[in-house]
Amino acid sequence: MMKVHTLLALSLVLSSCGGGGFGGTSVSDSPAVLNVSGWDPKERQRGGSSYSQHDVSALRRNGAQGLIARSAKGPLLDDKFPAFLKSADRQGMLLGAYHFVTMDQDPAYQADSFVDRVRAVARSQGISQRKILLVGDFDTKSSPDRLVKFIRRVEQRTGVTPVTYLENSDALRSSLSNAAPEQKSIIRRSPYWIALYSPAGTERTMFSNRPLTPDGLMEKYGIWDQWAMWQYGGVVWQGGRSNAKHYNTPAWGSPRYFGDLAHPMERNVFKGDNGDLQAFWNRHGWAWW
């Protein structure tokens, strides 16, 4: 019996390292995608390269393949969105846009506003005929119905399914895991963009507590069977300063900063290679023209 337990324990440990539990991703080998908003660039914290909404060449030079910029938070437009989109296009990066879906407006209405703004900004900035990835960023108090309304409206307006980014909370995980089957089937077709900055949360197994992994977090929602992107690096605001927070363990390591940048950033790895990333962007990107 002890021999069986030992083999099971070894299997669990191996699955949490680099391969199965982390989807085969690593900072060095996985395509890098950055997300930005009006809060960026954050303050300079060390010597190194800088960037602005008007010049993201340093992001590209450090290996970023795509840039996803915030379009709006509910009715509040992000005033840096047009410049970020334009400068990323100038660098030949993959273009993306996200809308933070707030609780004070109907999600379908926000989807309409999002689609209209992305098209208007792309036109005004002279973006060439390049697809733009669409993302819904959902509040911790969101319900399955709110996700469904946003996803379906974006699909109706654009013909593509947007990506889903979730602001993690126990309440949101409980709500989505208990969604009706028909709601889950709609949400499931929207790729899951995971936010997991640290392994501080734990999964209880029959042997011990182990760090929470992207797969472990995904399973708590009871919807997806795979994830598409992982935001492993972000910031926490303390005393008016943005402190880098990133997933960093012996099993899956990441540096405090992105490349040689002097500023902390929200960082992501894509689950796949560069060819997979291009196909993903083509599938879920909107031909807005």
Secondary structure, DSSP 4 states (H G I P E B T S, - for coil): -HHHHHHHHHHHHHHTSSSGGGTT--TTTSPEEEEE-TT-S----SSSB--BTTB-HHHHHTTEEEEEEEEEETTEE-TTHHHHHHHHHHTT-EEEEEEEE-TTS-HHHHHHHHHHHHHHHHHHTT--S--EEEEEEE-TT--HHHHHHHHHHHHHHHSSPPEEEE---HHHHHHHHT--HHHHHHHHTSPEEEE---S-SEEE-SS-EEE--HHHHHHHHTS-SS-SEEEEEEEEEETTEEEEEE---SSS---SSSTTBSS--EEEEESS-HHHHHHHHHHHEE---
